[in-house]
Amino acid sequence: MFASTFREELAKRQGHSVTISTFNYGQSGVLAIVEADYVTLVETPGYGLYEVQNIPIEAIQSAFFPA
């Protein structure tokens, strides 16, 4: 129940900057894709290369959207 509500809320904020924390991971980036069981976070340190992280929704402990 909570996972579906959380997934819907994340889907509304697709394309925005986010900081996602899991048990052993914390990173900031742009929330690119929200799927049924994972989200894709694009880490952008500035100009140049970027990294793409696929994070299971069940593993997310918190998500912070800066203003």
Rosetta constraint file for C-alpha pairs under 8 A:
AtomPair CA 1 CA 5 HARMONIC 6.64 0.50
AtomPair CA 2 CA 6 HARMONIC 6.02 0.50
AtomPair CA 3 CA 7 HARMONIC 5.97 0.50
AtomPair CA 3 CA 57 HARMONIC 7.27 0.50
AtomPair CA 3 CA 58 HARMONIC 7.16 0.50
AtomPair CA 4 CA 8 HARMONIC 6.17 0.50
AtomPair CA 5 CA 9 HARMONIC 6.27 0.50
AtomPair CA 6 CA 10 HARMONIC 6.21 0.50
AtomPair CA 7 CA 11 HARMONIC 6.12 0.50
AtomPair CA 7 CA 34 HARMONIC 7.17 0.50
AtomPair CA 7 CA 35 HARMONIC 7.97 0.50
AtomPair CA 7 CA 36 HARMONIC 7.45 0.50
AtomPair CA 7 CA 57 HARMONIC 7.41 0.50
AtomPair CA 8 CA 12 HARMONIC 6.46 0.50
AtomPair CA 9 CA 13 HARMONIC 6.85 0.50
AtomPair CA 10 CA 14 HARMONIC 6.49 0.50
AtomPair CA 10 CA 34 HARMONIC 6.92 0.50
AtomPair CA 11 CA 33 HARMONIC 7.83 0.50
AtomPair CA 11 CA 34 HARMONIC 5.66 0.50
AtomPair CA 13 CA 31 HARMONIC 7.46 0.50
AtomPair CA 14 CA 30 HARMONIC 7.90 0.50
AtomPair CA 14 CA 31 HARMONIC 5.28 0.50
AtomPair CA 14 CA 32 HARMONIC 5.85 0.50
AtomPair CA 14 CA 33 HARMONIC 6.63 0.50
AtomPair CA 14 CA 34 HARMONIC 7.20 0.50
AtomPair CA 15 CA 30 HARMONIC 5.90 0.50
AtomPair CA 15 CA 31 HARMONIC 5.27 0.50
AtomPair CA 15 CA 32 HARMONIC 5.48 0.50
AtomPair CA 16 CA 30 HARMONIC 5.51 0.50
AtomPair CA 16 CA 31 HARMONIC 5.83 0.50
AtomPair CA 16 CA 65 HARMONIC 7.58 0.50
AtomPair CA 17 CA 28 HARMONIC 7.22 0.50
AtomPair CA 17 CA 29 HARMONIC 5.55 0.50
AtomPair CA 17 CA 30 HARMONIC 4.46 0.50
AtomPair CA 17 CA 31 HARMONIC 6.32 0.50
AtomPair CA 17 CA 65 HARMONIC 6.24 0.50
AtomPair CA 17 CA 66 HARMONIC 7.00 0.50
AtomPair CA 18 CA 28 HARMONIC 5.63 0.50
AtomPair CA 18 CA 29 HARMONIC 5.68 0.50
AtomPair CA 18 CA 30 HARMONIC 5.94 0.50
AtomPair CA 18 CA 31 HARMONIC 6.36 0.50
AtomPair CA 18 CA 63 HARMONIC 6.61 0.50
AtomPair CA 18 CA 64 HARMONIC 5.60 0.50
AtomPair CA 18 CA 65 HARMONIC 4.70 0.50
AtomPair CA 18 CA 66 HARMONIC 6.78 0.50
AtomPair CA 19 CA 26 HARMONIC 7.05 0.50
AtomPair CA 19 CA 27 HARMONIC 5.61 0.50
AtomPair CA 19 CA 28 HARMONIC 4.17 0.50
AtomPair CA 19 CA 29 HARMONIC 6.58 0.50
AtomPair CA 19 CA 63 HARMONIC 5.64 0.50
AtomPair CA 19 CA 64 HARMONIC 5.04 0.50
AtomPair CA 19 CA 65 HARMONIC 6.51 0.50
AtomPair CA 20 CA 25 HARMONIC 7.91 0.50
AtomPair CA 20 CA 26 HARMONIC 5.64 0.50
AtomPair CA 20 CA 27 HARMONIC 5.69 0.50
AtomPair CA 20 CA 28 HARMONIC 6.37 0.50
AtomPair CA 20 CA 60 HARMONIC 6.86 0.50
AtomPair CA 20 CA 61 HARMONIC 7.72 0.50
AtomPair CA 20 CA 62 HARMONIC 5.92 0.50
AtomPair CA 20 CA 63 HARMONIC 4.54 0.50
AtomPair CA 20 CA 64 HARMONIC 6.50 0.50
AtomPair CA 21 CA 25 HARMONIC 5.66 0.50
AtomPair CA 21 CA 26 HARMONIC 4.28 0.50
AtomPair CA 21 CA 27 HARMONIC 6.73 0.50
AtomPair CA 21 CA 60 HARMONIC 6.02 0.50
AtomPair CA 21 CA 61 HARMONIC 5.68 0.50
AtomPair CA 21 CA 62 HARMONIC 5.26 0.50
AtomPair CA 21 CA 63 HARMONIC 6.39 0.50
AtomPair CA 22 CA 26 HARMONIC 6.26 0.50
AtomPair CA 22 CA 59 HARMONIC 5.71 0.50
AtomPair CA 22 CA 60 HARMONIC 4.73 0.50
AtomPair CA 22 CA 61 HARMONIC 4.98 0.50
AtomPair CA 22 CA 62 HARMONIC 6.97 0.50
AtomPair CA 23 CA 59 HARMONIC 7.22 0.50
AtomPair CA 23 CA 60 HARMONIC 7.72 0.50
AtomPair CA 23 CA 61 HARMONIC 7.01 0.50
AtomPair CA 27 CA 43 HARMONIC 7.68 0.50
AtomPair CA 28 CA 41 HARMONIC 7.99 0.50
AtomPair CA 28 CA 43 HARMONIC 6.35 0.50
AtomPair CA 29 CA 41 HARMONIC 5.95 0.50
AtomPair CA 29 CA 42 HARMONIC 5.30 0.50
AtomPair CA 29 CA 43 HARMONIC 4.27 0.50
AtomPair CA 29 CA 44 HARMONIC 5.88 0.50
AtomPair CA 30 CA 41 HARMONIC 5.64 0.50
AtomPair CA 30 CA 42 HARMONIC 5.16 0.50
AtomPair CA 30 CA 43 HARMONIC 6.51 0.50
AtomPair CA 30 CA 44 HARMONIC 7.51 0.50
AtomPair CA 31 CA 39 HARMONIC 7.34 0.50
AtomPair CA 31 CA 40 HARMONIC 6.23 0.50
AtomPair CA 31 CA 41 HARMONIC 4.85 0.50
AtomPair CA 31 CA 42 HARMONIC 6.55 0.50
AtomPair CA 32 CA 39 HARMONIC 7.53 0.50
AtomPair CA 32 CA 40 HARMONIC 5.48 0.50
AtomPair CA 32 CA 41 HARMONIC 5.69 0.50
AtomPair CA 32 CA 42 HARMONIC 6.39 0.50
AtomPair CA 33 CA 39 HARMONIC 5.55 0.50
AtomPair CA 33 CA 40 HARMONIC 4.93 0.50
AtomPair CA 33 CA 41 HARMONIC 7.32 0.50
AtomPair CA 34 CA 38 HARMONIC 6.37 0.50
AtomPair CA 34 CA 39 HARMONIC 4.50 0.50
AtomPair CA 34 CA 40 HARMONIC 6.51 0.50
AtomPair CA 35 CA 39 HARMONIC 5.93 0.50
AtomPair CA 37 CA 56 HARMONIC 5.84 0.50
AtomPair CA 37 CA 57 HARMONIC 5.60 0.50
AtomPair CA 37 CA 58 HARMONIC 7.52 0.50
AtomPair CA 38 CA 54 HARMONIC 6.41 0.50
AtomPair CA 38 CA 55 HARMONIC 5.35 0.50
AtomPair CA 38 CA 56 HARMONIC 4.08 0.50
AtomPair CA 38 CA 57 HARMONIC 4.88 0.50
AtomPair CA 38 CA 58 HARMONIC 7.98 0.50
AtomPair CA 39 CA 54 HARMONIC 5.71 0.50
AtomPair CA 39 CA 55 HARMONIC 5.33 0.50
AtomPair CA 39 CA 56 HARMONIC 6.38 0.50
AtomPair CA 39 CA 57 HARMONIC 6.50 0.50
AtomPair CA 40 CA 52 HARMONIC 6.73 0.50
AtomPair CA 40 CA 53 HARMONIC 5.60 0.50
AtomPair CA 40 CA 54 HARMONIC 4.52 0.50
AtomPair CA 40 CA 55 HARMONIC 6.30 0.50
AtomPair CA 41 CA 52 HARMONIC 5.77 0.50
AtomPair CA 41 CA 53 HARMONIC 5.11 0.50
AtomPair CA 41 CA 54 HARMONIC 6.39 0.50
AtomPair CA 41 CA 55 HARMONIC 7.51 0.50
AtomPair CA 42 CA 50 HARMONIC 6.76 0.50
AtomPair CA 42 CA 51 HARMONIC 5.79 0.50
AtomPair CA 42 CA 52 HARMONIC 4.58 0.50
AtomPair CA 42 CA 53 HARMONIC 6.38 0.50
AtomPair CA 43 CA 50 HARMONIC 5.69 0.50
AtomPair CA 43 CA 51 HARMONIC 5.19 0.50
AtomPair CA 43 CA 52 HARMONIC 6.24 0.50
AtomPair CA 43 CA 53 HARMONIC 7.63 0.50
AtomPair CA 44 CA 49 HARMONIC 7.55 0.50
AtomPair CA 44 CA 50 HARMONIC 5.18 0.50
AtomPair CA 44 CA 51 HARMONIC 7.07 0.50
AtomPair CA 45 CA 50 HARMONIC 7.05 0.50
AtomPair CA 55 CA 59 HARMONIC 7.12 0.50
AtomPair CA 55 CA 60 HARMONIC 7.50 0.50
AtomPair CA 56 CA 60 HARMONIC 6.95 0.50
